[in-house]
Amino acid sequence: MVFTCVTFVFFTILVAVISYVKTKGDDQTTADGYFLAGRGLPGVVIAGSLLLTNLSAEQLVGTNGQTWAVGMSPMAFEVMAATALIVLALFAAPRYLKSGITTIPQLIGERFDRVTKLWFSIAYIILYLVVQIPVILYSGSLVFENIFGLSGLLGITKFQSVVILCILITVVGSIYAIFGGLKAVAVSDTINGVGLLIGGLMIPFLSLNVLGKAATGGGIVDGIKYLVANHADMLNSIAPAETVAPAVPWPTVFLGLVFLGFQSWCTHQSFIQRVLAAENLKEAQKGALYCAFLKILGFMFLALPGVIAYALFQIEGTQVSMMDDAYPALISRVVPQPVMGFFAAVMFGAILSSFNSVLNSVNTMFTMDIYKEFINKDASELKLVDVGKKIGIVFAIFSMIVGPMVYFFPAGLKTFLDSFVMLVGLPVLSAVFGGFFFKYLPKYAARFIMVFHIICYGGFMILAPSYSILGGGDGAIHYLYAVSILWPIELLIMYFMNRANKNKGEQAWIQQDVKAVDLTPWKYRKIISVVVMICVVLVYIAFSPLGVGAW
């Protein structure tokens, strides 16, 4: 345990030192310098920061917990993200950089009006503070409680341990997000990204080795053979259409899940902020497409270990009562003690990355979309940076209080987060993409869609209708079906609004190029996009009844 703690502290401090050295000379006295890293991020840093912003303990714990419970179908969240990143590179990024925006609500305000901007800013901030950041804090705390057994060492309850760890993560993460700005966050993300790929990819091989020994006394190859021979059904990523969460019904992979991916990767402020900080369009497109390859690879450490854990725990008789306990239990079982400190540091880096990225985005939206727009229009650059830091402290304390409360939600971290994010996320997607598609929309269109969506989707979540009403099984209809139906309906409503306004002779909206960065596209963007799609198809074939999976 001493060696584990020493290596953990060493790697964590190393990342902090490198981040400090790389950013100590940067100008953070301006809003662009603090919130957008001076619009100077290269593609590699954007890719690493995008990956780490998305990838935290709620992904590692949540998705692997899902696959432990239902098999490989949840890998769709990772693999299909690559398609959304293609849309980000080819469609969204050029338009965002053309407007020179700092936040997504700012773009919505430019497309519609100030009131709409305020609505979406408040909705996003509430979503991040009440749902997303608390889930990040709790899931990170859960991982470290299971790895280090803090409750046993200190003689306290598991919940008390979660509270202590939430405080620790908040304090360290806030140092990056509040005092370092986006550049410090992005640099630390890139370093931790390398560590995560190394550490994360170790897990399936270490797990297969332990499985092989437990099953036949062999090694990795024997573990693979045992898994395919005895649990091929768990390796199948094609789930029946009537399946319930956390499994992913196969029709929703091409509809609701794709829409969720558009929302996450093309309109989510904490992701988009990295693209907005690109030094030019070429680097933004490189970053998005590099990240697409990393997301395809992600199923190796975000989905497969859960299935291996299922097979291993059956052999060894390991009792896991909650899906969110499966991955931490596997880590404690398969990672050798000499490596545990490094792996814990990598996990800590991933947790910090998601926490400080979302916190930085919340600070940015409050400062630029609410404070500057509605409270102090004449605020200087220094004042905006100062407000961003102070409100960041307030938001961090609030999140630290709410985080431990997620302990009382037993349905699974990933399902909880994904389903609730769409309450606000889908109206944002409609406002942004609908605003680009339809040039004659009335100013109130986005607000109408938000109210319509919250009523419809909120009603679906509360009523939880069953497949039995359609003559199917008794389980609740998957939330991705609601997403699959609602977004096309919302776009259709906007289409009719657009046509009606056009017939009235209203003036078309024209996006202005503010010349913030060079908009010359990357010449290999289309070729790389095709390669990404081929890789997505091959991975799905591999984990289907045509490959290692079976019905």
N, C-alpha and C positions, 0 to 999 in steps of 0.2 A: 504493500500500500504506500509506503514511503517513496519508493522509486516511481510509482505511478503518479503521485502528487508532484514530485520534482519535475518529471518530464512534462506533465501538464502545465505547470507554472512556467517552465522554460519556454515552451513553444508559444504559449499565450503572450508572454512578454516579448518574445522575438517578433511576433506579428505587430505588436504595438510599437516597438522601436522602429521597425522598417517603415510602418505607416507614418510615424512622426518625421523620420528623416526625409521621406518622399514628399511631405506636404508642408514642412516648416517654413519654406520660403514663399508659399502661395499667398496671394492677396485675397483675404477674406473680409475686406472692408466694404465690398459691394454685394448686392443681392445675387448677381450672376456668379461671383466668385464663391460665395458661401453656399447658395442653394443649387447651383449648376456647375460647380467645379471650374468656373471660368470658361465654360463651353470648350473644353479642350481634351475630352476623354478619347483615347484611341479604341479601335475595335476590340482588341484583346481584353482590355480592362472592362469595356462595356459587357462583353460576353461573360466574363467571370463574375461581374457584379450582378448581372441579370440572373445568373444561375444561383448565386448565393442568396440574393434577395428572395427568390422563390423557395429555395431549399433550406428548410430549417427542421427543427425537431418534429414539428407537426407533420411534415412530409415523411421524414424517416420513420417516426413512430406511427403516424396515422396510416400511411399507405401500406407499410409492411404489416401493420395490424389488420388492415382490410384483407390483404392477400392471405394472411394466416387464417382468417375467418371464412373467406369465400373463394379463394383461388386467384388466378392471375388477371381476372377482368379489370380490376382497378389500375392495372398498368397503363390503361388507356389515358389516364390523366397525365402521364409522363410522355408517352410516345406521341399522342395526338397534339401535344403542345407544340411540336415541331411545325405542324401545319399553321398554327396561329402565328408563330414566329416568322414564317414566310410572308404572311399577310402584313405583319408589322414591318418587315424589311421593304416589301414591294409597294404597299399601299399606304399604310399609316405614317411611317417615318418621314417620307418626303413631304407630306402635308403638315405634319407637326413642325418640322424644322422650317418650312416655308413661313409659318406664322410667327416663329420665334417665341413661342409661349414658354412659360415656366411651369404651369399646371394645366391639367385637363379641365377643371372648372373655368379657367381663364379662356380656353378655347370655346367652351360652351357659351360663356358670356359674350364673346365676340360674335359667335354665330347667331345667338338669340338676343338676350338682354341681361342687364345687371341683376334683375330679380331672379332669373333662372340660374345665373352664376352663384348667387347666394344660396339658393335652395340646394344645389348639387354640392357646394362646398360644405355646408352643414351636414348633409346626409353622409358624405364620404368621411368626414371627421368623426361623426358619431359611430359609424360602422367600424372604423379603424380602432377607436378607443374602447369600444364596448365589446367587440368581437375579435378582431384580428390580432391586435397586440396581446390581449390577455391569453389567447390560445397559444401564441408563440411563447409567452413566458411560462405558462403552465406545462406545455409539452417539453420544453427545455428542462424545467425543474424535474419532471417525471423521469427523464433520461438519467440525469445525474443522481437522483435519489436511488435509482436501481443500480447504477454503476458503482457508486461509492458507498451506498448504504448509510447515508448520513443519519437517518433516524435511529439506526442501531448504534452508531458510534456515539451519538449525543444523548441517547436514551429518550427520544421524543417520538411523537406520532408521525406518521407519514405526511399528514396534512401540515403539521408544523414545519417539517423539513421542506415541503413545497413552498411555504411562505418564505423561509429563509433564503432559498435558492432564487425565488422570484426577485427578492430584494437585491441579491448579488448580481443577477443578470441585468437588472434595471440600472444599477449604479454603473457597472462597467460599460454597458451598451450606450448609456447616456453620454459618457465621456466622448465617445466617437461621434455620435449623432449631433449633440448639442455644441460641443466645443471644437470639433474637428471639421464639421461641414461635410458636404457630399464627397469631396475629394478624399478625405480620410476614410470615409465609409467605403468608397469604391476601391481604393488601394488595398485596404485590409480584406475586402471581399476577394480580390484577385489572388492574394497570397493564400487565404484560407481555401479558395477554390481548388488550388493545386493540392493542398493537403487533403481536402475532402475527396477528390478523385482517387488519390492513393489510398486513403483510409477507408472510404466507402467501398471501393472495388475489392478491398481485402476481404470484406465480410462474406460475400457468397462463396469464395474459395475456401476460407477458413471453415465456414459452416458445412460446405460439402465434404470437406476432409473429416470433420467430426462426425457427420452423418455416415460417411463410408465406414469409419471405425466402429460406430455404434451398430451398424447394420450387419456388416460382414467382416469387420476387422481390417478392411482395406483403407483406401485413401480417397482422393477427390474423384477419380474416375468411377470407383465403386459407389460413391455417394450419388453421382449423376445417374448411374445405371439403376440404383435402388429407387431414386425419385421418379424416374420415367416409368419404371416397371410397376411401381406400387401406387403412385399418386399422379398419374397422367391427367386425371380429371381436374386436379388442382392446377395443372400447368396450362389448362385451356383458357384463353383470354376471351373466348366468345361465349358470353353468358346468355341464357334464355331471355326472350323478350319480356317475360312476366317476372323477372327477378326483382328483388327489393334491395335497397341500399343496405350495406355499402357496395354490393356488386353493381356492375355497370351493364344494363341490358344492351344487347348488341345494336338495336336500332338507334339508340341514343348516342352511340359512338360517333355517328356521322351527322347528328343533329345537335341535340342539347349540349353534348360535351364539346363539340366544335365551337358552339356559341359561347360556352363558358370559357373556352380557351381564348377566343377573341376578346372577351371582357378582361380576362386576367392579363394577357400579354400585350394587348393593343390599347387598353384604356385605363389600366390600373396605375394610379399615380406613382407608386413606389417603383414599378418596373419602368414606366415611361420616362421617369425623371433621368434615368441613365442614358436613354436615347436622346433626350432633349439636351443633355450635356455633351453630346458628341462634337468633335471639332469640325466635322462636315458630314454630309449625307453618306459618303462612301464608307466612313468609319462606322456610322450608325448601322448601315446595312451589313457590314462585316460582323459587327457585334451580335446582331440578331441572328444571323445565319450560323455563325460559330456556335452560339448558344443552342440552336436547333439540333445540331449534332450531339451536343452534351446531353440534351433532354432525351434523345433517343437512347443514348447509352445509359441514362438514368434508371431504366427498369432493372438493371443489374443490381443496384444497391437500394432501390426504392420499392421493389415489388418481389423479386425472386427470393430474397432472404426470408420473407414472411412464409412462403410455401415450404422452404427448407425447414424453417422453425416448426411448422405443422408436422412434417414427417419426423423430425428429430424428437419433438416432445412426445409424440405417440410412442416411439420406441422406448424412451427413457421414463415415460410416465410423468413428465413435468406438468404440473397443474397451473394453468393460466386462466384466470376467471374473466378478464377483460381484454379486448383486442389491443388496447393501447399498452398493455403490459408485455405483449409478445416480443416485440423487437428488443426492448431493454433486457428481457430475460435471455434472449438469444445472445446478445452482446456479452453479458456476464458469463455465458457458458462457453463461447468459442474464441473470444479474443484473449491471447496469452497476456499474462501480467506485464511482461516487459514492454508490450506494445500498447497497453491500455491507456497509459498517460498520453501518448501521442494521439490515439483515437479520441480520447476525451477532449483534448485540446481542439481537435478538428471539429468535433461536435459542438463545442462551446463557440468556436468561430462561426459555424453555420447558424447557431441560435442568435448570436450577437448580430450577425449580418442582417437577418430578417427583422430583428427587433429595431436595430438602429436605422435601417432603411425605411421602415414604415413610420417610425417616429420622426425621421427627417422629413418625410413626405407630408405628415400631418402638420409639422411646424411650417413647412413651405406653404401649404394651402391656407392655413390660418393667417399667416403673415401677408402673403401676396394677394389672396382672394377676399379676405375679410377685413383685416386691419388696414391695409393700404387702400382698398376700394371703398370701405364704408366707415372707417373710424378716423384715419389720418391720411388723407390723399396727398398731403404735402410732406410726408415723412421722408427724411434723407436716407441715403443708402446705409449709413452707419446705424441709423435708428431702426431700420428694417431688420438688419442683422441682430441688433440687440433684442428686439421684440421676439425674433425667432428663437433666440437662445432662452429667453425667460419663459416663453410659453411652452417651450420644450421641456423645461423642468416641471412645470405644472402638469403637462400631459403624462410625463414619465411617472410622476407620483400617483396620478389617478390610475394609470394602467397597472402599476405595481400593487395597488389595492384590489383591483378587479381580477387580476390574473389568477390568484389562488382559488377563486370562486368556480373556475371551470372544472375543478376537482369533482364537483357535484353533478356533472353532465356525463352519464355513463354510456351514451350512444356511440361514442367514437369521435375523436378529435377531427379527423378529416371530413367526415360526413357533416358534422356540426358546422364546420367552417365553410365548406363549399356551398351547402344549401342556404345558409344565411347571407353569404356574400352576394348571392344573386338577387336578394331583395332590393339592393341599391345598384349592384353592378350592371344588371341588364338595362335599366333605364339610362345609365350612363352610356352604355354601348349604343343604344338606340339614338340618344342625343348626338353622339359623335359621328357614328357612321351614317345615320339618317340625315344629319346636317350636311355631310359631304355629298350624299347621293342626291338629295332633293334640294334644289336651289331656291324654291319659292315658299318654303315653310313659314307659317306665321310665327311670331315671337313667342307665343304661349305654347307651341307644340311640344317642346321637351317637358314642360311642367305638366301638361295634360298626360303625357305618356308615363311620367313618374307616378302620378296619382293612380292612373289606370293599372299600372303594373303592381304597385304596392297592394292595392285592393285585391287584384286577382291572384297574385302569387302568395300574398299574405293569407288570403282565404284558403288557398290550396294547402299551405303549411299547417294551418289551424285545423281544417277539416280532415286532412290526411285520407283522401278517398281510397277505397280498396279496388284492386283488380276485379273483385267479385261483381262489381256493378257493370263490368264489361263481359261477364261470363267467364272470367279467369280465376286465378287463385285468390287466397284470402289476405295476402300481404298488401301493405299500403303502396299505391302507385308511386313509382320512382320520381323524385323531384326533377330529374333531367327530362322527363316527358313534359312536365309543365314548362320548362325552359324551351323545349323543342317546339311547342305550340305557341307560346306567348311572343317570342321574338319575331317570327314571321307576321303574326297578327299586328304587333306594334309597328313594324315597317309598313304593313298594308294601310294602317290608319294614317301614318305619316304620308304615304303616297297620295291618299285621297285629300288630305289637308293641302298637300303641295299642289295638286291639280286644281283644287278649288281656288287657291290663292293665285295661281297662274292665270286662271280664267278671269279673275278680277282685275288683271293687269298690273299686279304687284311687281316690283322690281326684283330681279334675281340677285341672290347673294354671290358676291365674287370674292374669293380668298385673296388677300393681299400678300405679296412677298416682301417681308421686312428686311431681307438681305442679312439675316443674322449669321448664317454660315453658307459655305459653298454647297450648292445643291447638285453638283455633278455626281451621278450615280456610279456605283461600283460595276465595272464592266462584266464581272463574272456572276452577278447576282442571280440571273435566270438559270444558268447552268447549275450553280450550287443548289438552287431551289429544287430543280428536277432530281438531283442526287439525293437530297433530303427526303423527297417523297418516295423515291425507290427504296430507301432504307426503312421508312415507316412501313411500307407494304411487306418487305422481307421479314421484319420483326413480327408482324402480325401473322404471317404465314407460318413462321417458326413456332409460335405459341397458339396454334389452332389445331383442329382435328386433322389438318393436312401435315402438321409437324409433330411436335412432341405431345400436344394436347389431345384429349378425347372427350366425347360427350359423357 
